[in-house]
Amino acid sequence: MKKVLLILTSVALLLCLTACNANGFMSASKVKKLSDEFGTPQAEVSIKYTVNKQDIELRITYNILLDKTPIAAISFINLVNAGFYNDAVLETYDKNLNYIVGARYKYASEDEGKTYKYMQNVETETFAGEFASNGYREPNGGYSSFKKLSLAMYHGGTAEDFNSGDGALIIATSSNTLRSSNYAVFAEMAELSLYKDGNLSQRYDLQHLPDDIINPLRATSTSRTVTMRDGNTASKNILGGSSITRFVLSAKMLTEADWSKLPKVN
């Protein structure tokens, strides 16, 4: 009888462990191993736009928070290396919550008719949202929080959507934005370099980043025709208008590493 109870207890424990891992979160030991091996990688995100016939580029260096949100961070690194974010556009600015959504649509090349297309993520499918409201255990040093230009993974606004992140980005325009307990903040700005007509104008760190650098991103949206995944077209908002036609992204890793050694996240 005791043997049967021991077996049943073991099975129950196994089922519990399986359930506890069903949310897709990475164990603390795996996170520590990951951080020990890769440290804090850096990536560069470029945002280009034209205003008053002057070409502007914001080259933003990010610290990727592998130790805070490893699944979101790994997904981002994989997408960057796959070129997913190249030619992505910023879509909408929420003036009440001070954030921008981007990287759901891209601006197609000239040979594709200069149209907008839905971005299909083939590298990383939807993954678990690493934040408190989704049951994600607080990492060492606390949950990552929003700061100016912090990056978070976009998902729908209800609990049913918490695990629907697929690479679309939230870019904070203020530290006073969405609750980090509901969004996986996976990267923080380390430095921003401002280029005008291809020439370096100024460098800023987070503590000395003036609002007039961010203000142009707080633009209105214009309805554009977007080719969706099924080939049909739909009207979607794209950030920009008559004075600034669009904000186009690109991204690259600055840290050199064997990224093939990153663990699988889905």
C-alpha positions in Angstrom: 0.0 0.0 0.0 2.8 2.4 0.9 4.5 1.6 -2.4 1.3 2.4 -4.3 0.9 5.7 -2.4 4.6 6.5 -3.2 4.0 5.9 -6.9 0.8 8.0 -6.8 2.6 10.8 -5.0 5.4 10.7 -7.6 3.0 10.8 -10.4 1.1 13.7 -8.8 4.4 15.6 -8.3 5.3 15.0 -12.0 2.0 16.3 -13.1 2.4 19.3 -10.9 5.9 20.0 -12.3 4.5 19.6 -15.8 1.7 22.0 -15.1 4.1 24.5 -13.5 6.2 24.4 -16.7 3.1 24.5 -19.0 3.2 28.3 -18.9 6.5 28.2 -20.8 8.6 30.1 -18.3 12.3 29.2 -17.9 13.5 27.8 -14.6 15.7 30.0 -12.4 18.7 27.6 -12.8 18.4 27.9 -16.6 18.2 31.7 -16.4 21.3 31.8 -14.3 23.2 29.6 -16.7 22.0 31.7 -19.6 23.1 34.9 -17.9 26.5 33.5 -17.0 27.1 32.5 -20.6 25.9 35.5 -22.4 25.9 38.3 -19.9 23.9 41.4 -21.0 23.9 41.4 -24.8 23.5 44.7 -26.7 21.6 45.4 -29.8 21.1 48.5 -32.0 17.7 49.6 -33.2 17.6 52.3 -35.9 14.5 54.5 -36.4 14.7 56.6 -39.6 12.4 59.3 -40.8 12.4 62.5 -42.8 11.1 65.9 -41.6 11.4 69.2 -43.4 13.6 67.5 -46.1 16.1 66.4 -43.5 16.9 62.8 -42.9 16.9 61.8 -39.3 18.1 58.6 -37.8 18.0 57.5 -34.1 20.5 54.7 -33.4 19.5 53.3 -30.1 21.8 50.9 -28.2 19.9 48.5 -26.0 20.9 46.3 -23.1 18.9 43.1 -23.5 17.7 41.8 -20.2 18.3 38.1 -20.4 18.3 37.8 -16.7 14.8 39.4 -16.3 12.8 38.2 -19.3 14.8 35.4 -21.0 12.1 34.1 -23.3 11.2 37.6 -24.7 15.0 38.4 -24.9 15.8 35.2 -26.8 12.9 35.7 -29.1 14.0 39.3 -29.8 17.6 38.2 -30.5 16.5 35.4 -32.9 14.2 37.9 -34.7 17.0 40.5 -35.0 19.4 37.9 -36.4 16.7 36.8 -38.9 16.3 40.4 -40.1 12.7 40.4 -39.0 12.6 44.0 -37.9 14.3 45.5 -41.0 11.8 47.8 -42.8 9.2 47.4 -40.0 7.2 50.6 -39.3 5.9 52.3 -36.2 2.1 52.2 -36.2 0.4 54.1 -33.5 1.2 56.4 -30.6 -1.0 56.3 -27.5 -0.8 59.8 -26.0 -2.6 58.8 -22.8 -0.3 55.9 -22.0 2.9 57.2 -23.6 3.9 54.3 -25.8 4.2 53.3 -29.4 3.4 50.1 -31.1 5.5 48.9 -34.0 6.7 45.9 -36.0 3.4 44.5 -37.0 3.7 45.8 -40.6 6.6 46.6 -42.9 7.2 49.0 -45.7 7.8 46.9 -48.8 10.6 47.6 -51.2 10.2 49.6 -54.4 10.0 46.5 -56.6 7.0 45.4 -54.4 5.2 48.6 -55.3 6.1 50.6 -52.1 3.2 49.0 -50.2 2.7 48.0 -46.6 2.6 44.4 -45.7 1.8 42.4 -42.6 4.9 41.0 -41.0 4.7 37.2 -40.6 7.0 35.9 -37.8 8.4 32.6 -39.0 11.2 32.5 -36.4 9.4 32.7 -33.1 5.7 31.8 -32.6 3.7 33.3 -29.7 5.4 32.8 -26.3 4.7 33.3 -22.6 4.6 36.8 -21.3 7.1 37.2 -18.5 5.4 39.6 -16.1 3.7 39.4 -12.7 0.1 39.4 -13.9 0.8 36.2 -15.9 2.2 34.4 -12.9 5.8 35.0 -13.8 8.0 34.7 -10.6 9.8 37.8 -9.7 13.4 37.6 -11.0 16.5 38.6 -8.9 16.5 42.3 -8.6 12.8 42.7 -9.3 10.7 42.8 -12.5 12.0 45.0 -15.3 10.2 48.3 -15.5 9.5 50.9 -18.2 11.9 53.7 -18.8 12.2 56.1 -21.7 12.5 54.1 -24.9 12.4 50.7 -23.1 11.2 47.8 -25.3 8.5 45.4 -24.4 6.7 42.7 -26.2 3.2 43.7 -27.4 0.2 41.5 -26.7 -3.5 41.9 -26.4 -4.9 43.7 -23.4 -6.7 40.8 -21.5 -5.4 37.8 -19.5 -6.4 35.5 -22.5 -3.8 37.4 -24.6 -0.9 37.4 -22.1 0.9 34.7 -24.1 0.3 36.1 -27.5 3.6 38.1 -27.9 5.1 37.4 -31.3 7.8 40.0 -31.8 5.6 43.1 -32.2 7.1 45.9 -30.1 6.0 48.4 -27.5 8.4 51.4 -27.3 7.9 53.6 -24.2 8.1 57.3 -24.8 8.1 57.9 -21.0 8.6 56.0 -17.8 5.0 56.9 -17.0 3.4 54.4 -19.3 1.9 50.9 -19.2 2.2 48.8 -16.0 5.3 46.6 -16.3 3.4 44.0 -14.3 1.4 43.4 -17.5 4.1 43.6 -20.1 7.5 41.9 -20.6 10.0 44.8 -20.6 13.0 43.0 -22.1 15.4 45.8 -23.2 16.6 49.2 -21.8 18.2 52.0 -23.7 21.9 52.4 -23.0 22.7 55.2 -25.5 21.1 57.1 -28.3 23.0 58.6 -31.2 21.2 61.2 -33.3 22.2 61.4 -37.0 21.1 64.2 -39.3 21.6 63.7 -43.1 24.0 60.8 -42.3 26.2 62.8 -39.9 26.4 62.2 -36.2 24.9 65.2 -34.3 24.8 64.2 -30.7 24.9 61.2 -28.3 22.7 60.9 -25.2 22.5 58.5 -22.3 19.2 57.7 -20.6 19.6 60.3 -17.9 20.2 63.1 -20.4 17.8 62.2 -23.1 15.7 65.4 -23.9 12.1 65.2 -24.8 12.7 67.0 -28.1 14.4 63.7 -29.4 11.3 61.7 -28.5 8.7 64.2 -29.5 8.8 63.5 -33.3 7.8 59.9 -32.5 4.6 61.2 -30.8 3.1 61.6 -34.2 -0.4 61.0 -35.5 -1.3 58.0 -37.6 -2.5 57.8 -41.2 -4.7 55.1 -42.6 -2.8 53.0 -45.1 -3.6 49.9 -47.2 -1.8 46.9 -45.9 -1.5 43.4 -47.5 -2.4 40.9 -44.8 -1.2 37.4 -44.3 -4.0 35.8 -46.4 -3.2 38.2 -49.3 -6.2 40.4 -48.8 -5.9 44.1 -48.1 -7.0 46.0 -45.1 -6.9 49.6 -43.9 -4.5 50.0 -41.0 -3.0 52.9 -39.1 0.7 53.7 -39.8 2.5 56.4 -37.8 3.2 59.5 -39.9 1.5 61.8 -42.2 2.3 64.8 -44.5 5.2 66.2 -42.5 6.7 62.8 -41.6 5.8 60.1 -44.1 6.7 57.1 -41.9 9.1 55.7 -39.3 11.1 52.8 -40.6 13.1 50.4 -38.3 16.1 48.2 -38.6 17.9 46.2 -35.9 21.2 44.4 -35.5 23.1 42.7 -32.7 26.2 44.5 -31.4 27.4 41.7 -29.1 29.2 38.9 -31.0 28.3 35.5 -29.7 27.3 32.0 -31.0 23.6 32.7 -30.8 22.9 29.2 -32.0 23.6 28.1 -28.4 20.6 30.0 -27.1 18.0 27.6 -25.7 14.8 27.0 -27.7 11.8 28.9 -26.3 8.9 27.3 -28.1 
